[in-house]
Amino acid sequence: MSHPTEYRPATRLVHGGVHRTPHGETAEALFLTSGYVYDNAEQAEATFAGTADHYQYSRFANPTLTMLEERLALIEGAEACRTTATGMAAVNAALLAPLKAGDRVVASRALFGSCHWIVSTLLPKFGIASEFVDGSDLEQWRAALSKPTQLVLLESPSNPMLEIVDLRAVAELAHAAGAIVVVDNVFATPLLQQPLQLGADVVVYSCTKHIDGQGRVLGGAVLSSRKWINDVLQPFIRNTGPALSPFNAWLLLKGLETLPLRVEAGCRSAAALADFLAEQPGISRVWYPTRADHQQHALAMAQMTAGGTVVTFEVAGGKDAAFQVMNAFRLIAVSNNLGDSKSLATHPATTTHMRIGAEERARLGITDGVIRLSVGLEDVADLQDDLTQALTTLHPRQAQAAE
């Protein structure tokens, strides 16, 4: 094929990074091998010395992983990519690879629970100072980055409250403080937002989410400049071993082929459901970036091309009411995953964000009535019907009238 950068995103996601064997297979080859053989001892020596281009060991690199990494880099607009066994392995590697004792990290408070734990609990164990700020407050960023900092971590939109961070402004402040900017772009996907073009230095993904998008496998990815990937990240991955399975990489490659179709459909349904939920009795508030009542609507639309596949809403009545609604779902499944072809709902206060504590949840606006809905590929009318009947359980009189 012609050079893949000549093609539009959907085409790159089908054809990018393909390396065919002499057999001329149509589907990407799956290389289920741990090691590789050499023509002779001299080639082995040269491979380990880095003067010969040859695969060594699948903990370091694998042909199926290479195809996935090249395709992800093409769609992200990055020079290079390395994959990992999980999304959290990607975040962990992106943070620990460049940091050392005595360094300082500034992070948005609105992080996924495990990311929050790495910053608040793990990094300080290694002598790395950490400070949280409210991601939407540029004055807090400015104050925190008024002194030397080595790394900034944020996600936008955030999990689960869909907070938007001004990526250009934060990147400018971070670079002035000497920091690299790491952005968790899971909710937006590379199709809706490309942080590297907005000033970020490193982008991380849980490929488990939209990239697989069908609830099959775990995986992660880190994307950046070729120099940073080769000089900083690769030694960490090579020697600590968070390697992605070739089989998982193969499934993720197949997932990328349908990513535009699934994300577009999910965004369309999510936007419709956000508007629908906003009109329902028993709903206190709805969060979705394309809605005019989203506090950072203008910023979201300046950075993203659509609102994403997640809608967050608050049920009046707290935890009991939220559980009542979730337990009444007939079609929507209760699960802490997201970005799936099936619609999934979770209660962040008791699942994904339980361990950050009540005080931190309150600061993030994660009340006991909040439900995060990851919108799948079902007919949107069926999802509306399921939400309607579930919400009706909060209003017994309405239910009796309907009978």
C-alpha positions as CSV (number, residue, x, y, z in Angstrom):
1,M,0.0,0.0,0.0
2,S,1.0,3.7,-0.2
3,H,2.5,5.3,2.8
4,P,-0.2,5.0,5.5
5,T,-0.1,8.7,6.5
6,E,-1.7,9.5,3.1
7,Y,-4.9,7.9,4.3
8,R,-7.7,9.0,6.6
9,P,-8.0,7.5,10.2
10,A,-10.5,4.8,9.4
11,T,-8.3,3.5,6.6
12,R,-5.2,3.6,8.8
13,L,-7.0,1.6,11.4
14,V,-7.5,-1.2,8.9
15,H,-4.3,-1.2,7.0
16,G,-1.7,0.6,9.2
17,G,1.3,-1.3,10.5
18,V,0.6,-4.6,8.6
19,H,3.7,-6.8,8.0
20,R,2.9,-9.8,6.0
21,T,4.9,-13.0,6.0
22,P,6.0,-14.7,2.8
23,H,2.7,-16.6,3.0
24,G,0.8,-13.4,2.1
25,E,-1.9,-13.8,4.8
26,T,-4.8,-11.4,4.7
27,A,-5.3,-11.1,8.5
28,E,-2.4,-10.1,10.6
29,A,-0.2,-13.0,11.6
30,L,-0.3,-14.1,15.3
31,F,3.2,-14.9,16.5
32,L,2.8,-17.0,19.6
33,T,6.4,-17.4,20.4
34,S,8.5,-16.5,23.5
35,G,11.9,-16.5,21.7
36,Y,13.6,-16.4,18.3
37,V,16.4,-18.3,16.7
38,Y,19.4,-16.8,15.0
39,D,21.3,-17.8,11.9
40,N,24.5,-18.0,13.9
41,A,26.2,-17.0,17.1
42,E,27.5,-13.8,15.5
43,Q,23.9,-12.6,14.7
44,A,22.9,-13.3,18.3
45,E,25.8,-11.3,19.6
46,A,24.9,-8.4,17.2
47,T,21.3,-8.5,18.2
48,F,22.1,-8.2,21.9
49,A,24.6,-5.4,21.1
50,G,21.9,-3.6,19.1
51,T,23.8,-3.6,15.9
52,A,21.5,-6.1,14.1
53,D,17.8,-5.7,13.6
54,H,16.4,-9.0,14.9
55,Y,13.8,-10.0,17.4
56,Q,15.3,-11.3,20.7
57,Y,12.5,-12.2,23.1
58,S,8.8,-11.5,23.3
59,R,9.2,-9.7,26.6
60,F,11.2,-7.0,24.6
61,A,9.3,-7.1,21.3
62,N,7.2,-9.4,19.1
63,P,6.0,-9.0,15.5
64,T,2.3,-9.0,16.4
65,L,3.0,-6.3,19.0
66,T,5.0,-4.3,16.5
67,M,2.0,-4.2,14.1
68,L,-0.3,-3.0,16.9
69,E,2.2,-0.4,18.1
70,E,2.7,0.9,14.6
71,R,-1.0,1.1,14.0
72,L,-1.6,2.9,17.3
73,A,1.2,5.4,16.6
74,L,-0.3,6.1,13.1
75,I,-3.8,6.9,14.5
76,E,-2.4,8.9,17.4
77,G,0.0,10.9,15.3
78,A,2.9,9.8,17.6
79,E,6.4,8.8,16.5
80,A,6.4,5.6,18.5
81,C,4.4,3.4,20.8
82,R,5.0,0.5,23.3
83,T,2.3,-1.8,24.5
84,T,1.8,-3.3,27.9
85,A,-0.2,-6.0,29.6
86,T,-2.9,-3.7,31.0
87,G,-3.8,0.0,31.0
88,M,-2.5,0.4,34.6
89,A,0.8,-1.1,33.5
90,A,0.9,1.6,30.9
91,V,0.3,4.4,33.4
92,N,2.7,2.9,35.9
93,A,5.5,2.6,33.3
94,A,4.9,6.1,31.9
95,L,5.3,7.4,35.5
96,L,8.1,5.3,36.9
97,A,10.3,5.1,33.8
98,P,11.2,8.9,33.9
99,L,11.0,9.6,37.6
100,K,13.5,9.2,40.5
101,A,13.7,9.9,44.1
102,G,13.6,13.7,44.8
103,D,11.4,14.4,41.8
104,R,8.0,16.0,42.0
105,V,4.7,15.2,40.3
106,V,1.6,17.4,39.9
107,A,-1.6,15.6,39.0
108,S,-5.2,16.3,38.4
109,R,-7.3,15.2,41.4
110,A,-9.8,13.6,39.0
111,L,-8.1,10.4,38.2
112,F,-9.2,6.8,38.0
113,G,-8.9,5.1,41.4
114,S,-5.8,3.1,40.7
115,C,-4.0,6.1,39.0
116,H,-4.9,8.1,42.1
117,W,-3.3,5.4,44.3
118,I,0.0,5.5,42.3
119,V,0.3,9.2,42.7
120,S,-0.9,9.5,46.3
121,T,0.6,6.3,47.7
122,L,3.1,4.5,45.5
123,L,5.3,7.4,44.3
124,P,5.9,8.8,47.8
125,K,7.3,5.4,48.8
126,F,10.1,6.0,46.3
127,G,10.8,9.5,47.5
128,I,8.8,11.2,44.8
129,A,6.7,14.1,46.0
130,S,3.1,14.5,44.7
131,E,0.6,17.2,44.7
132,F,-3.0,17.1,43.5
133,V,-4.9,20.0,42.0
134,D,-8.5,20.5,40.7
135,G,-7.9,19.9,37.0
136,S,-10.4,22.5,35.7
137,D,-8.8,25.3,37.9
138,L,-5.9,26.9,36.0
139,E,-5.0,29.0,39.0
140,Q,-4.3,25.8,41.0
141,W,-2.2,24.5,38.1
142,R,-0.3,27.8,38.0
143,A,0.4,27.7,41.7
144,A,1.4,24.1,41.8
145,L,3.7,24.5,38.7
146,S,5.4,27.7,40.0
147,K,8.2,25.5,41.3
148,P,10.3,22.8,39.5
149,T,8.3,19.7,38.6
150,Q,9.3,16.7,36.6
151,L,5.9,15.2,35.5
152,V,2.3,16.2,35.2
153,L,-0.5,13.5,35.0
154,L,-4.1,14.1,34.1
155,E,-7.1,12.6,32.3
156,S,-9.5,14.5,30.2
157,P,-12.4,13.8,30.2
158,S,-12.0,12.5,33.7
159,N,-13.4,9.3,35.1
160,P,-16.3,9.4,36.1
161,M,-17.3,13.0,36.3
162,L,-16.2,14.0,32.7
163,E,-14.2,17.0,33.9
164,I,-12.3,18.7,31.1
165,V,-8.7,20.0,31.5
166,D,-7.4,22.7,29.3
167,L,-4.6,20.7,27.8
168,R,-2.8,23.5,25.9
169,A,-2.7,25.8,29.0
170,V,-1.6,23.1,31.4
171,A,1.1,21.8,28.9
172,E,2.5,25.4,28.7
173,L,2.6,25.8,32.4
174,A,4.1,22.3,32.9
175,H,6.8,22.8,30.3
176,A,7.8,26.1,31.9
177,A,8.3,24.2,35.2
178,G,10.4,21.5,33.5
179,A,7.8,18.8,33.5
180,I,6.6,16.3,30.8
181,V,2.8,16.0,30.5
182,V,1.3,12.6,30.5
183,V,-2.4,12.4,29.5
184,D,-4.7,9.4,30.0
185,N,-6.9,9.7,26.9
186,V,-9.1,6.6,27.5
187,F,-12.4,8.4,27.5
188,A,-11.8,10.4,24.4
189,T,-9.9,7.7,22.3
190,P,-7.5,8.8,19.7
191,L,-10.4,9.5,17.4
192,L,-12.0,12.3,19.4
193,Q,-8.9,13.9,20.9
194,Q,-5.2,13.9,20.2
195,P,-3.3,15.3,23.2
196,L,0.1,15.3,21.5
197,Q,-1.2,17.9,19.2
198,L,-2.4,20.0,22.1
199,G,1.0,20.0,23.9
200,A,1.2,16.7,25.8
201,D,4.4,14.7,25.7
202,V,3.1,11.2,26.5
203,V,-0.3,9.6,26.0
204,V,-1.5,6.4,27.7
205,Y,-4.4,4.1,27.0
206,S,-6.1,1.2,28.5
207,C,-6.6,-0.8,25.3
208,T,-9.0,-2.9,27.3
209,K,-11.6,-0.2,26.7
210,H,-12.7,1.1,23.3
211,I,-9.7,-0.3,21.4
212,D,-10.7,-3.9,22.2
213,G,-14.2,-2.7,23.0
214,Q,-15.7,-6.1,23.1
215,G,-14.9,-7.2,26.7
216,R,-12.3,-9.8,25.6
217,V,-8.8,-8.9,26.6
218,L,-6.6,-6.6,28.7
219,G,-4.0,-4.3,27.2
220,G,-2.3,-0.9,27.5
221,A,-0.3,1.5,25.4
222,V,2.1,4.4,25.8
223,L,2.8,6.8,23.0
224,S,5.4,9.6,22.6
225,S,8.4,10.7,20.6
226,R,10.7,8.0,19.3
227,K,13.5,9.3,21.5
228,W,11.5,9.2,24.7
229,I,10.1,5.8,24.0
230,N,13.5,4.3,23.1
231,D,15.7,6.1,25.7
232,V,13.3,6.3,28.7
233,L,10.4,3.9,28.4
234,Q,11.9,0.9,26.6
235,P,14.6,0.1,29.2
236,F,11.9,0.1,31.9
237,I,9.6,-2.2,29.9
238,R,12.4,-4.4,28.8
239,N,13.7,-5.0,32.3
240,T,10.5,-5.0,34.4
241,G,8.4,-7.1,32.0
242,P,4.9,-5.7,31.7
243,A,4.6,-7.4,28.3
244,L,1.4,-7.7,26.3
245,S,0.4,-11.2,25.2
246,P,0.7,-11.6,21.4
247,F,-2.7,-13.1,21.4
248,N,-4.2,-10.0,23.1
249,A,-2.3,-7.8,20.7
250,W,-3.8,-9.7,17.8
251,L,-7.3,-9.2,19.2
252,L,-6.6,-5.5,19.7
253,L,-5.5,-5.2,16.1
254,K,-8.8,-6.6,15.0
255,G,-10.6,-4.3,17.4
256,L,-8.9,-1.2,15.8
257,E,-10.5,-2.1,12.5
258,T,-13.9,-1.3,13.8
259,L,-13.0,1.4,16.3
260,P,-14.4,4.3,14.2
261,L,-17.7,2.6,13.7
262,R,-18.1,1.7,17.4
263,V,-17.0,5.1,18.7
264,E,-19.2,7.0,16.4
265,A,-22.2,4.9,17.2
266,G,-21.5,5.1,20.9
267,C,-21.1,8.8,20.9
268,R,-24.3,9.3,19.0
269,S,-26.3,7.1,21.4
270,A,-24.6,8.7,24.5
271,A,-25.5,12.2,23.4
272,A,-29.1,11.1,22.9
273,L,-29.3,9.4,26.2
274,A,-27.8,12.3,28.0
275,D,-30.5,14.6,26.7
276,F,-33.1,11.9,27.5
277,L,-31.9,11.4,31.1
278,A,-31.9,15.2,31.7
279,E,-35.7,15.2,31.3
280,Q,-36.4,12.2,33.5
281,P,-37.9,12.5,37.0
282,G,-35.6,11.3,39.7
283,I,-32.5,12.5,37.9
284,S,-30.7,15.3,39.8
285,R,-28.1,16.1,37.1
286,V,-26.5,14.8,34.0
287,W,-22.9,15.2,32.8
288,Y,-22.0,15.0,29.1
289,P,-19.5,17.2,27.3
290,T,-21.6,18.2,24.3
291,R,-24.5,19.4,26.5
292,A,-24.7,23.1,26.9
293,D,-25.1,22.7,30.6
294,H,-21.7,21.0,31.0
295,Q,-19.6,23.4,33.0
296,Q,-16.7,23.2,30.4
297,H,-18.8,22.6,27.3
298,A,-16.9,25.2,25.2
299,L,-13.5,23.8,26.2
300,A,-14.6,20.3,25.5
301,M,-15.7,21.1,22.0
302,A,-12.5,23.0,21.4
303,Q,-10.4,19.9,22.2
304,M,-12.7,17.1,21.2
305,T,-14.7,16.2,18.1
306,A,-17.5,14.5,20.0
307,G,-18.6,13.9,23.6
308,G,-17.5,10.3,24.0
309,T,-19.4,7.1,24.9
310,V,-19.8,7.7,28.7
311,V,-22.7,9.5,30.3
312,T,-22.7,10.2,34.1
313,F,-25.8,11.0,36.0
314,E,-27.0,11.5,39.5
315,V,-30.1,9.8,40.9
316,A,-31.9,11.7,43.7
317,G,-31.9,9.7,46.8
318,G,-28.3,8.7,47.2
319,K,-26.9,5.2,47.2
320,D,-30.1,3.3,47.9
321,A,-31.8,5.0,45.0
322,A,-28.8,4.5,42.7
323,F,-28.7,0.8,43.6
324,Q,-32.4,0.4,43.1
325,V,-32.1,1.8,39.6
326,M,-29.1,-0.3,38.7
327,N,-30.7,-3.5,40.1
328,A,-33.7,-2.9,37.9
329,F,-31.8,-2.8,34.7
330,R,-32.9,-5.5,32.3
331,L,-30.6,-4.7,29.4
332,I,-27.8,-2.6,30.8
333,A,-25.3,-4.7,32.7
334,V,-23.7,-3.8,36.0
335,S,-19.9,-3.8,35.4
336,N,-17.0,-1.5,36.2
337,N,-15.6,-1.8,32.6
338,L,-16.3,0.8,29.9
339,G,-15.9,1.4,26.2
340,D,-17.6,-1.9,25.5
341,S,-20.0,-2.9,22.7
342,K,-22.5,-3.7,25.6
343,S,-23.8,-0.9,27.7
344,L,-22.4,-1.1,31.3
345,A,-23.3,0.8,34.4
346,T,-21.3,1.2,37.6
347,H,-21.6,3.0,40.9
348,P,-18.2,4.8,41.3
349,A,-18.5,5.5,45.0
350,T,-18.6,1.8,45.8
351,T,-16.4,0.4,42.9
352,T,-13.8,2.3,40.8
353,H,-13.4,5.2,43.3
354,M,-14.2,3.5,46.6
355,R,-10.6,3.4,47.9
356,I,-9.9,7.1,47.4
357,G,-12.1,7.8,50.4
358,A,-15.3,9.8,51.0
359,E,-13.5,13.2,51.4
360,E,-11.7,12.9,48.1
361,R,-14.9,11.7,46.4
362,A,-16.8,14.7,47.8
363,R,-14.1,17.0,46.3
364,L,-14.6,15.4,42.9
365,G,-18.4,15.5,43.1
366,I,-18.8,11.7,43.2
367,T,-21.8,11.5,45.3
368,D,-23.5,8.3,46.4
369,G,-26.2,8.9,43.8
370,V,-23.8,9.1,40.8
371,I,-24.0,6.3,38.2
372,R,-21.5,6.1,35.3
373,L,-23.1,4.7,32.1
374,S,-20.8,3.4,29.3
375,V,-23.0,3.4,26.2
376,G,-22.7,0.4,23.9
377,L,-24.0,-0.5,20.5
378,E,-27.6,-1.5,21.4
379,D,-30.5,0.3,19.7
380,V,-30.8,3.6,21.6
381,A,-34.6,3.2,21.9
382,D,-34.1,-0.1,23.8
383,L,-31.6,1.7,26.2
384,Q,-34.1,4.5,26.7
385,D,-36.8,1.9,27.5
386,D,-34.5,0.1,30.0
387,L,-33.6,3.4,31.7
388,T,-37.3,4.4,31.8
389,Q,-38.5,1.2,33.5
390,A,-35.5,1.3,35.9
391,L,-36.2,4.9,36.9
392,T,-39.9,4.1,37.3
393,T,-39.1,1.8,40.2
394,L,-38.3,5.0,42.2
395,H,-41.9,6.2,41.7
396,P,-44.3,3.4,42.8
397,R,-47.3,5.5,42.1
398,Q,-46.2,6.0,38.5
399,A,-45.6,2.3,38.2
400,Q,-49.1,1.5,39.5
401,A,-50.6,4.1,37.1
402,A,-48.9,2.4,34.2
403,E,-50.5,-0.9,35.1
